[in-house]
Amino acid sequence: MHMIKTKHPMAALLFAMTATQLTACVHVEISDKQMIRPDSATAYKAGPKLTQEAIQKINPDAQIRDETVIAADQSKLEGLSLRQNGSKVTVLYFGGNLSHVDETVPYLQKNLGACKVNLVTFDYRGYGRTSGVPDTNTLHEDALRIYDSVRAQTQGKLVVHGHSMGSFATGTIASQRQPDGVILEATANNFKDMVDNAVPWYGKLISSIDIEKNLLSVNNVSAMARYQGPSLVILGEKDQQMPAALGQKVYDAIPAKNKRLLLLKEAGHTGMLKREDVQKAYCDYIQQIIL
């Protein structure tokens, strides 16, 4: 049996699917360290920090502020907030695997500015402003810590929005707290089904795959089944990383009647907030939270 350890699990799966020249089975190990892609694994080079001048070119009324939350192990989690007068809803955003707050805040403001929300977002450990080494357990522990800190400082409604990897952090919050709203963008039910979906039947004939226990413990179906508040789920029909069918399972598990699904044709894994139909639905959802 051939053992494959790779920095990117989908690369290992592709190898397993195409390694027909091998007479023995290919064994693929997928760990949370492989699934979470900090700057040390991607060679990301941080640019200049977002300035007040830069954000006011997008929204003259917006004010940004550096944010810090102290984690359970006393690590410093660093982020940004954007506030504007008259906003009645704050969106706490957890980004995807390659997100960084100094790029995320302008992106969100450009595309969600019409919704008139305050924004708060943090870099994960090992990303951008936050130092450290990430793993699945600390990612979810930090998410709860961040939520509790933001909730204590927020007047008005607090909505948690998670994209991709951030949707699992959002699910953890929804299962253990009761935010005023939850938005899941490009989400899936669990890592096992994501891996199974990535490997065609012929790949499974020549490969065996072990998924680390930390990853197997993450389940957005069971997490969202505990949430009773209003929910918005945004999925792309052409999303290959988190296929819409897996996100549909999460949506179906939400028990509240007050939920909405946006299933977008021609949409992939990223960039869905740039679409006018998504922006309108997002703003409608925010207005619903206010009422």
C-alpha positions as CSV (number, residue, x, y, z in Angstrom):
1,M,0.0,0.0,0.0
2,H,1.3,3.4,-0.9
3,M,1.0,6.2,1.7
4,I,0.3,9.7,0.5
5,K,0.6,12.8,2.7
6,T,-0.1,16.0,0.9
7,K,-0.5,19.7,1.8
8,H,-3.8,19.8,0.0
9,P,-6.3,16.9,0.5
10,M,-8.0,17.3,-2.9
11,A,-4.6,17.0,-4.6
12,A,-4.2,13.7,-2.7
13,L,-7.6,12.5,-3.9
14,L,-6.8,13.5,-7.4
15,F,-3.6,11.4,-7.2
16,A,-5.6,8.5,-5.8
17,M,-8.1,8.8,-8.7
18,T,-5.5,8.9,-11.4
19,A,-2.8,6.5,-10.0
20,T,-4.0,3.6,-12.2
21,Q,-0.4,2.7,-12.9
22,L,0.0,1.6,-9.3
23,T,-0.7,-2.1,-8.6
24,A,-1.2,-1.5,-4.9
25,C,-3.8,0.6,-3.1
26,V,-3.2,4.3,-2.4
27,H,-3.7,5.4,1.2
28,V,-4.7,9.0,1.7
29,E,-4.6,10.7,5.1
30,I,-6.6,13.9,5.6
31,S,-6.0,16.0,8.7
32,D,-7.3,19.3,9.9
33,K,-3.9,20.8,9.4
34,Q,-4.3,20.0,5.7
35,M,-7.8,21.3,5.4
36,I,-7.1,24.6,7.2
37,R,-4.7,26.7,5.0
38,P,-2.9,29.4,7.1
39,D,-0.4,31.8,5.5
40,S,2.5,29.5,6.3
41,A,1.0,26.9,3.9
42,T,0.0,29.2,1.1
43,A,3.0,31.6,1.0
44,Y,0.5,34.5,1.4
45,K,2.1,37.9,1.8
46,A,0.1,40.4,3.7
47,G,-0.3,43.8,2.1
48,P,-0.8,47.1,3.9
49,K,-3.4,47.3,6.6
50,L,-6.7,48.7,5.7
51,T,-6.9,52.5,6.5
52,Q,-9.7,54.8,7.3
53,E,-9.0,56.8,4.1
54,A,-9.3,53.6,2.0
55,I,-12.6,52.5,3.5
56,Q,-14.1,56.0,3.3
57,K,-13.6,55.9,-0.5
58,I,-16.1,53.1,-0.5
59,N,-18.4,54.5,2.2
60,P,-17.7,58.1,3.6
61,D,-19.8,57.4,6.7
62,A,-18.0,54.2,7.7
63,Q,-15.5,54.1,10.6
64,I,-13.1,51.2,11.1
65,R,-11.4,50.1,14.3
66,D,-8.9,47.4,15.2
67,E,-10.4,44.6,17.4
68,T,-8.7,42.1,19.7
69,V,-10.3,39.2,21.5
70,I,-8.3,37.1,24.1
71,A,-8.7,33.4,23.5
72,A,-9.0,30.8,26.2
73,D,-5.2,30.1,26.0
74,Q,-4.5,33.8,26.2
75,S,-3.7,34.1,22.5
76,K,-4.7,37.3,20.8
77,L,-7.2,37.1,18.0
78,E,-7.0,40.2,15.8
79,G,-9.7,41.7,13.6
80,L,-11.5,44.7,12.3
81,S,-14.9,46.3,12.8
82,L,-16.7,48.7,10.5
83,R,-19.4,50.8,12.0
84,Q,-21.8,53.4,10.6
85,N,-24.4,55.7,12.2
86,G,-27.9,54.4,12.2
87,S,-27.1,50.7,11.7
88,K,-29.4,48.4,13.7
89,V,-27.8,45.1,12.8
90,T,-24.2,44.0,13.2
91,V,-22.9,41.1,11.0
92,L,-20.1,39.0,12.5
93,Y,-18.4,37.4,9.5
94,F,-16.3,34.2,9.4
95,G,-14.5,33.9,6.1
96,G,-13.3,31.1,4.0
97,N,-9.9,29.3,4.0
98,L,-8.0,32.1,2.3
99,S,-9.7,35.1,3.9
100,H,-8.0,38.0,5.5
101,V,-9.7,40.9,7.3
102,D,-7.9,43.7,5.5
103,E,-9.3,42.4,2.2
104,T,-12.6,41.0,3.6
105,V,-13.9,44.3,5.0
106,P,-13.7,46.3,1.7
107,Y,-15.2,43.3,-0.2
108,L,-18.1,43.1,2.2
109,Q,-18.7,46.8,2.3
110,K,-18.6,47.1,-1.5
111,N,-21.2,44.4,-1.9
112,L,-23.4,44.7,1.2
113,G,-23.2,48.5,1.7
114,A,-26.8,48.9,0.7
115,C,-27.8,46.8,3.6
116,K,-26.5,49.4,6.1
117,V,-25.0,46.9,8.5
118,N,-22.1,47.1,10.9
119,L,-19.4,44.5,10.2
120,V,-17.0,42.6,12.5
121,T,-14.5,40.0,11.3
122,F,-11.4,38.3,12.7
123,D,-8.4,36.6,11.2
124,Y,-8.0,32.9,12.2
125,R,-4.9,31.8,13.9
126,G,-2.0,31.8,11.4
127,Y,-3.8,34.2,9.1
128,G,-3.0,37.8,8.5
129,R,-3.1,39.8,11.7
130,T,-3.4,36.8,14.0
131,S,-0.4,34.7,14.9
132,G,-0.4,31.0,15.9
133,V,-1.1,27.6,14.5
134,P,-4.7,26.8,13.6
135,D,-6.6,23.5,14.1
136,T,-10.2,22.5,14.0
137,N,-10.7,22.6,17.8
138,T,-9.2,26.0,18.3
139,L,-11.1,27.4,15.3
140,H,-14.4,26.5,16.9
141,E,-13.4,27.5,20.4
142,D,-12.2,30.8,19.1
143,A,-15.4,31.4,17.2
144,L,-17.4,31.1,20.4
145,R,-15.0,33.4,22.2
146,I,-15.3,36.0,19.5
147,Y,-19.1,35.7,19.4
148,D,-19.4,36.2,23.1
149,S,-17.1,39.3,23.0
150,V,-18.9,40.9,20.1
151,R,-22.3,40.1,21.6
152,A,-21.3,41.9,24.8
153,Q,-20.3,45.0,22.9
154,T,-23.2,45.1,20.4
155,Q,-26.3,47.1,20.8
156,G,-29.1,45.9,18.5
157,K,-29.3,42.7,16.5
158,L,-26.3,40.4,15.9
159,V,-26.2,38.1,12.8
160,V,-23.5,35.5,12.2
161,H,-22.4,35.0,8.6
162,G,-20.0,32.2,7.6
163,H,-18.6,31.4,4.2
164,S,-17.1,28.0,3.4
165,M,-14.8,27.0,6.3
166,G,-16.4,29.9,8.2
167,S,-19.8,28.3,7.8
168,F,-18.7,25.5,10.2
169,A,-17.6,28.0,12.8
170,T,-21.0,29.7,12.3
171,G,-22.7,26.3,12.8
172,T,-20.9,25.9,16.1
173,I,-22.1,29.3,17.3
174,A,-25.7,28.5,16.2
175,S,-25.6,25.2,18.1
176,Q,-24.4,26.7,21.4
177,R,-25.7,30.3,21.3
178,Q,-28.8,31.9,19.8
179,P,-27.7,34.7,17.5
180,D,-30.5,36.9,16.0
181,G,-29.8,35.5,12.6
182,V,-27.5,33.0,10.7
183,I,-26.3,33.2,7.1
184,L,-24.5,30.2,5.6
185,E,-22.7,30.8,2.3
186,A,-21.2,27.9,0.4
187,T,-21.7,25.5,3.2
188,A,-21.7,21.7,3.5
189,N,-22.9,19.1,6.0
190,N,-19.6,17.4,6.9
191,F,-16.1,16.7,5.8
192,K,-16.6,13.0,5.1
193,D,-19.3,13.6,2.5
194,M,-17.2,16.4,1.0
195,V,-14.3,13.9,0.5
196,D,-16.7,11.1,-0.7
197,N,-18.1,13.5,-3.2
198,A,-14.7,14.5,-4.5
199,V,-13.7,10.9,-5.3
200,P,-15.4,9.1,-8.2
201,W,-16.2,5.4,-7.9
202,Y,-13.1,4.3,-9.8
203,G,-10.9,6.3,-7.5
204,K,-12.4,4.5,-4.5
205,L,-11.4,1.2,-6.0
206,I,-7.7,2.0,-5.8
207,S,-7.6,4.2,-2.7
208,S,-8.4,4.2,1.0
209,I,-8.9,7.4,2.9
210,D,-8.5,8.2,6.6
211,I,-10.0,11.4,7.9
212,E,-8.7,12.8,11.2
213,K,-11.1,12.6,14.2
214,N,-11.2,16.4,14.6
215,L,-12.7,16.7,11.1
216,L,-15.1,13.9,11.5
217,S,-16.6,15.7,14.6
218,V,-17.7,18.7,12.5
219,N,-21.3,18.3,11.4
220,N,-23.3,21.3,10.3
221,V,-26.5,19.3,9.9
222,S,-26.6,18.5,13.7
223,A,-25.4,22.0,14.5
224,M,-28.1,23.8,12.6
225,A,-30.8,21.4,13.7
226,R,-30.4,23.1,17.1
227,Y,-31.0,26.7,15.8
228,Q,-34.4,28.2,15.9
229,G,-33.8,31.6,14.5
230,P,-34.2,33.0,11.0
231,S,-31.7,31.6,8.5
232,L,-30.4,32.4,5.0
233,V,-28.5,29.8,3.1
234,I,-26.7,30.7,-0.2
235,L,-25.4,27.9,-2.4
236,G,-23.8,27.8,-5.9
237,E,-24.9,25.1,-8.3
238,K,-21.4,24.8,-9.7
239,D,-19.6,24.8,-6.4
240,Q,-17.1,21.9,-6.6
241,Q,-15.6,22.4,-3.2
242,M,-18.8,22.3,-1.2
243,P,-21.4,21.0,-3.6
244,A,-24.9,22.4,-3.4
245,A,-26.4,19.0,-2.6
246,L,-24.4,18.9,0.7
247,G,-25.5,22.5,1.5
248,Q,-29.1,21.5,0.8
249,K,-28.8,18.9,3.6
250,V,-27.8,21.7,6.0
251,Y,-30.8,23.8,4.9
252,D,-33.2,20.9,5.3
253,A,-32.0,20.3,8.9
254,I,-32.9,23.9,10.0
255,P,-36.1,23.4,12.1
256,A,-37.3,27.0,12.0
257,K,-39.9,27.9,9.4
258,N,-38.3,31.3,8.9
259,K,-35.6,30.2,6.5
260,R,-34.7,30.9,2.9
261,L,-32.5,29.1,0.4
262,L,-30.8,30.8,-2.5
263,L,-29.6,28.2,-5.0
264,L,-27.7,30.1,-7.7
265,K,-27.3,28.9,-11.2
266,E,-23.8,29.5,-12.8
267,A,-22.4,30.3,-9.3
268,G,-19.3,28.6,-7.9
269,H,-17.7,28.6,-4.5
270,T,-16.8,32.3,-4.2
271,G,-18.0,35.7,-5.3
272,M,-21.7,35.2,-4.8
273,L,-22.1,38.4,-2.8
274,K,-21.2,40.3,-6.0
275,R,-24.5,39.3,-7.6
276,E,-27.4,41.8,-7.4
277,D,-30.0,39.1,-6.7
278,V,-27.9,38.0,-3.7
279,Q,-27.4,41.5,-2.5
280,K,-31.2,42.2,-2.6
281,A,-32.0,38.9,-0.8
282,Y,-29.3,39.8,1.8
283,C,-30.7,43.2,2.5
284,D,-34.3,41.9,2.6
285,Y,-33.1,39.4,5.2
286,I,-31.4,42.1,7.3
287,Q,-34.7,44.2,7.2
288,Q,-36.5,41.1,8.4
289,I,-34.1,40.8,11.4
290,I,-34.8,44.5,12.3
291,L,-38.5,44.1,12.4
